[in-house]
Amino acid sequence: MSHPEAQVPAAGRPVVFRGGTVLTMDDARTVLTGADVLVVDDRVAAVGRGLDVPEGCWEIDARGGIVMPGMIDTHRHMWQTAMRGYGADWTLTQYFVWYYLEHGRAFRPEDVYAGNLLSAWEALEAGVTTTVDWSHGLRTVDHAEAAVDALRAVPGRFVLAYGNIHAAPWEWTADPAVRSFLDRSRTGKGDLLGFQLAFDVTGDPAFPEKAAFEAARELGLPVTTHAGVWGATDDAGIRLMHENGFMTPETVYVHAATLTADSYHRIAATGGSVSVSTESEQSAGQGYPPTWQVRRHGIPVSLSMDTSVWWSGDLFTAMRTTLGADRSREHLEAHTRGDTVTHVHLRAEQVVDWATRGGARALGRDDLGRLEPGAKADIVLIRNDASPVSFPLLNPYGHVVFQAQRGDVHTVLVDGRVVKYAHRLVGADLPAVRRTAEATVEHLRSALGEEAWAAGMDPDLPDDEVLDNPYQYTAYKSDSTHGARGTVFGEPYSGG
């Protein structure tokens, strides 16, 4: 078999997917069978059966496959990807200790580059055409430059959510060097690279994060924030944001797993959205995945994978675990009342929407997440003739959620450009990417020492205590808003 790069069309050549089952994800969620999707330049030109196409159009056989919009991940710490699987047995507290207090400062700009480069190709390989890089390891502008350089080196669509967990958000957002970076990075780069500000609100009554929100407003950038995370952020932060007028339709609340109805009402009333990282929330301890509550309030939802330090980097897993967690909670709530659920509320169709249009809505990109004329040509073909799991294709939404996996992604287009074909990435020098990631691993092992490196995979905290406040740039300590919180949160960890 020849290499996919020898087969893909030159940039600007029209492309048509022929004869597939097309999930348009339009307002009516129209599903077409035996249908075509025509791409001209960077846009979807037409969707339908037996389409006439321009002369010289390049055809992709989609028969027996599913053609759907590219998936969108609204919260992924891409800079951590060279540490893939390292923290598989961590809790959230152990993550805080490793990255926030002990070893996060060991990451050099080139290590941020390595993580982003690896993560960006990984996303495309899995059909994730847009990824928000929740980049809270940017200790210096050099780190930020490295992050952006990696994103620009990969032909995907990305949003850099600029953050710095090692400094107070009201400090780094006021830094002239940071503002200069954001101004020049946003100029003349088209719509393949967007920007947000990424920081959290601790709930300190003094609301020191106010200055960071004001900076975001001055810069014209949306804010993405970890909200409703057990032991770190809670209802107090939401209330402060709301009372000070900083909750907007552009705000993305990540996790939102331990909030009360009051906070959900505030999010719903101000038009914000929630990024659910179910695989993360189930394992690390941010709180029970919140879709079972969020959907009751009519809050828009998008999906995300969080970090490959623990989990997978594909949204097939996100859809599957989200649907499972929601249904599990629905059954549990019914059983505690002595009832039986006979018809589940959350359907496969809905989580496919969250993985596509949900992400587009969260990013304010109505031109993404759907296959309609005029939409951006970010497209995924799921087809694997070598797998018995590929047939029969009876329920296309159910097939995407429960049957498909990243290895079934046959073709990926971003902005009309073929970036994966015949199950192989196009233009990816994976041996070079591997060497870059391995250099980061070698540096970190050397910086930590072998004993600390080994211990980091299964760390213990003194007396099994965790952090009252992982954000060490403020002395604020939380109250007992989560019940017996003192049994979970001890004195701030002092290192060592």
N, C-alpha and C positions, 0 to 999 in steps of 0.2 A: 504493500500500500504506500502510495506517495505521501509526502508530508503535507498536512493541511495548508501550509503557507503557499505551496505550489498550486493549490486549487482555488483559493479564495479570490474574489474579484478585486480589481483595483478600486481605490477610493473613488466615489462618485458614480460607480456603475450601479444601475438599478438592481434590486434583489427581490425575488418573489418566493415565498413559502407556498408550496402547492399541496393541496389535498389534506390538510391537517384538521384536527379538532381545535377550533380557535376559541379561547377564553378571552373575549374582548375586554372584560371588566368595565364595560360602559355602565351608564346609570341603571340600565335594565339588566345588567349582567348577562348579556346575550351570549349564547354558546352556539357556534356554527360548526357543523360537521362537513367534512369534505370540502373545506373552504381554503381560500388563498389570502395571503397578506402581502401587499405590494409595498416596497420601500423605494422611495426616490429621494436621493440626497440624504438628509438627516431626519426625514419624516415618514410616517405612515401615509401612503398616498391613497390606498383603497383596501377594503376588506370585503370579501364576498366569494361566491362560487364562480369558477370559470372566468376569472378576470383577464381582460386584455392587458398586455404589458408592453412596455416600450421595446423597440428593437435592441437586441444585445443584452436583454435582462438576464441576470444570472439566476438559475432556478435551484431551489433546495427542495428535495422531496420530503414532505412532512407527513406523508400517508402513514397511518398507524401511530402518529405522534400527537403531542399537544403543543400548540403554539400559544404562548401567553406573554404578558408584559414582563419585562425584567423586574426582578424583586428588589426591594429597597430596605436596607438595614439602617435604622435611625440612631444606633448607639453601639459603637464597637471601638474598644481601646486598641487600635491597630498597632500602636507602638510597642505593645507587649507580645506580639505574635512570635518573635524569635524564642520566647519562653514556652512555646506550645506544650501543654500537658504537664508542665512543671508543678503546678499547684492543684493537681487533680483531687487531692484529699484535703484541701484547705477549707476553712470557714471564712466568712467575710472578715472576721477579726484578724485572722492570720494574713489575709491579703492586705489589710490596712497596715499591719506591722511591717510586712516585707517591703511593700512599695512606698508607703507614706512615711514611715519612721526609720527604716533601716537601710534599704538597698536601692530605693528608687533613684537616689542621687548618683548612683554608679553608672546610669545610662548616659552615654555620650551622644552627641548629635548623630554620629554614624550608627549608633544602636537604634535610635528612633527611626532613622532611614531604613535600616534592615528590617525592623518590624513592620513598618508601613509598606515596604516593597513586597514582602512576603504576603502580608494580609491582603493587599490590593489584588494580586494575582489570584490568591485563594478565593476571594469574593467572586471575581469574574468566572472562575472555573466552575463555581456552584450556581451560576445564573443570577448572582446578586450584582446588578448593573449600577446601582447607586449605594454608596456606603458613607455614613457619617462617621468620620474619624474623631471620636471623643478623646481628644489628645491632651490629657491632663498631666503629661510628663514634660511639658515645654518649659524647662527651668530658665532657658535663655532664648534669645531670638535665633541664635545659631541652631538650637534644637528645632525651632519652628521652621526655619529655612530647610533643614534636612527633611522634616516631615512633608513639606510641600514638594520638594524635589522628588521624593519617592512617588507621591501621588501623580505628579505630572509625567513620570516615567512609564506609567501604566495606562492603557487606553480605556479606562473606566470613567465613571462619573462619581465624584467625591465631594464631600463637604468637610472642611477642616473646622472642627469645634475647638477653638483655642482655649487651653486651660493650663493651670500650673498648681498642682497640689502642694507644692513646697513653699508657696508664698500666699499671703492674703489676697483675695480677689480684688479688693479695693486698692491694693498696691500695684499688682502687675497690670491691671487695666489702665492705670494712670501713667505707666511707664512710656515715655516718648518713643523709645525704641520699639516697643510692642505696637503702638499705634502706627508708627511709620511702616512697620512690616505689614500690618493689616491693610493700610491704604495702598501701598504699592503692589501687594499680592492680588488685590481685587481688581486691578486696572488692566483692561484689555485681555482678559484670559478666557472670554467666552463663558458658556454656562456649564462646562464640564467640571469646574471647580468653584464651590461656594464656601461661605464662611459663617460660623456662629461663634458665640462666646460660651464657654463651658465652665460653670462654677456652681457650688452648692450653697445653701442657706442653712446655717446651723441652728437657727431659732433664738440666737442671742437677742434679748429684748432691745438692745441698743441698735440692732439692725445695721451692723457695719457694712453689710453687702450692698447697702443702698447706693454707694458711690459706684460700685461695679455695674449695677443696673443703669445708672445714669450714663456711664461710659458706653454701655451697649446702645443706649438710645442715641447718644451723640454720634456713634459710629454707624448707626443704622443696621445693627446686627441683631438677629434673634438670640435668645438665651435658651440653652438646654441645661437642665439641672437634675441631679439625683434627688428625688423627692420621695418621702414615705419609705425611707430605708431604716430598718430597725437599728437603733443605736446611733444613728448619724443625723438623720433629718426627719422631721415630723410635721405635725399640724401647725406648730408655732411658726415655722418657716413659711408655710403657705399663707397663713394669716398675715404675716408681716409683708409679704409680697403683695397681697391683695389690698391691704389697708394703705399701702404706699403707691398703688397704681401701677405695679410692674407685672401684672398678669395679663398677657395679651394672647390673641389667637395664634401668634407665632411661637409662643413658649411651649417647649417640649418637656414634660415631666417624666423622667426615667424611673422605672419601677413602680412608684406610687402604690406600694404594697401594704403599708401600715398606716394609711390615712383613715380618718373618720369621714362620715357622711358630710360633715361641714366642709372639709377640704374638697371633696369631690364636687359639691355644689359650687364652690368658688371656681374650680377649674372649668366646670360645665358652663357657668354663667359668663366666663370671660373668653370662652372659645378655644382654650388650649387643648392639647392632645397628650396622650400617655404612650410612652414607648415601653412595651412589656418585653422583658427578657426572661421568659419562663424557665428555661433550662438553668439560668443563673439563680433566679429567685427560689427555685425548688431545692437547690444544692447549697448555696452560700449562706442564706439566712436573711435576705432583705425583707422577707415576709411572703405570705402565700401569694402566688401569682394573681393579680387583682382583676382579671377580666370579668370574673363572676360578679364583682361589684361595679366596676367601671361601666359595663354595658347597661346597667340599670339606670345610670345617670345620663346616658346618651353621649358620653365623652368619646371622641374619635380615638382610635387605637392604631398604633403601628407596632411592628415587631423588630426585635434586635437580638444580637447574640452575645453582647457584652465583651468577652475576652477569651482568646484561645489559650490563655494560661490554664483554664479549666476545660472549656467546652468546645463543641464543634463550631465551625464558622459558616454554616449553611442555614438557609431559612426553611428548608424542608423540615429540619429538626425543630425549628422554632414553631412552625405551624402545627406539627404533630404534638409537641409537648404542651403547647398552649391549649389546643382543643382537649387534650387529655386532662389537663389540670382543671380546666373550667368544668368539664363534665363530672370529674371526680368530686369537686366541691358541690356541684348541684345535687349529686346523689347523696353526699354526706349530709348536707343541710336538710334534705328531705327525710333521710333516715332518722336524724335526731328528732324530727317531729312525728315520726311514725308513719311517714308517707312514702310513696314509691313514685319515682320519676318514670313516666311511660313515654314521654316525648321530650328529647333534649332540646334546649333552646339554642345553643351555639352549634352552627352547622359548618361543615367543611368549606362551603362556599364563602362563609364570612371570614375565616382565617386566611383564605387565599386573597380576599379583598384587603385584609390588613397587611399582608406581605407585599402588596403591590400599590393599590390606590391609597391605602392607609398611610404608607410612607410618603407618597406624593403629597397628600394633604398636609401631613406634618411639616413638610419642607416648603409648602406654598407653591408647589409645582404641578399645576393642573395639566401640564403637557406631558407628564410622566404617569406610569402605572396603568395605562389603558391602551388598547389597540383600536383606535378610531382615526379617520383621516384628519391630518393636522397634528396628531400627537407625535412626540419624539419617537424615533425608531430605536427604542431599547427593548429588545425582543429575545425571548428564550424559546428554543425548541427542545421539548423533552421527547426523546426517541432513542430506544436502545434495542435494535433488532436481535442483538446477541443475548438478550435476557428474557427468560420466560415470564418475568414479572411485568413485562411491557404489554402483555395481552392476557385476556380480553380487556378492552378499554370500554367500560360500561358507564361509570360515573366519573366524569373527568375531574371534578373538584375533589372527590374522594380519592381518586388516583394520585393527584398531585400531593395531597396531604399525607396519605397513609402508605402509598406504594412507591412513589418516586424517591430518588436520592440523587446526590450530586453526580454520580457516575452515569446517570441517565440523561444528563444535559448534553445534548448533541451539538447545538449551535447557539451562540450568543452574539447579538448585535448591540452595540452601544453607539448612539448617535448615527445610526446607519452603517457603522463600520463593523465588519465581521471580526470578532476578537476570540472566538472559539468555534471550531468546526470539526466535525467527525470526532467529537469527544476529546479534542486536543486544543490547547491554547495556541493562539497565533501570535508570534512575535515574542514569546516569553523565553528568555534564556534561563531556564530553571537551574542548570548547574551553577551559573553565576549567582543567582538568587540564593541557592543553597550555601555557596561559599560566604556570601555576605552574612547570612544568618549564623553560620557556624563561627564566624569571626566574633560576632556579638556574644555567643555562648562562651567561647574561649575567654573573652575579656571578662565577662561576669564571673566565671568560675575562678579566674585568677584574682579578681578584685575582692571576692568574698572569701576565698580560701576553700579548700576542699571540705573541711569540716562544716563550715557554715552553709556551703552549697548543698551538701547532703542533708543537713538538718532542715534546710528551708523547705524540702519536699514534705516534711511531716513535722512542723514546728509545734513546740509547746510554749504556752505562756505561763509566767509565774503564777502559781496558785490557781490556775485555770481562769484567771481574770481576763476580761477583755476591756476595750477602751470605752471610757465614758465619752470622750470627745476625740475622735481621730484627727480632727482639724486643729493642729497644734498652734496655728497662728492666732487663736483666740482662747482666752482663759475660761470662756463660758462653759458651764456644766449643766447638763439637762436635768429636768425634774423627772418625776416618776409617771410620765404620761402614758407609759405602756404597762401599767400594773407593777409587778414585782421586778422593776427594772434594775434595782440595785443588785439583785442576784446575778444579773447578766453583765452589768457594767461596773467595773471596779475603778481604781485609781488610774490616771493616765499612765500608759506604759512608758518606762524611762529608758528603754533600750538595754543593751548589755546581754 
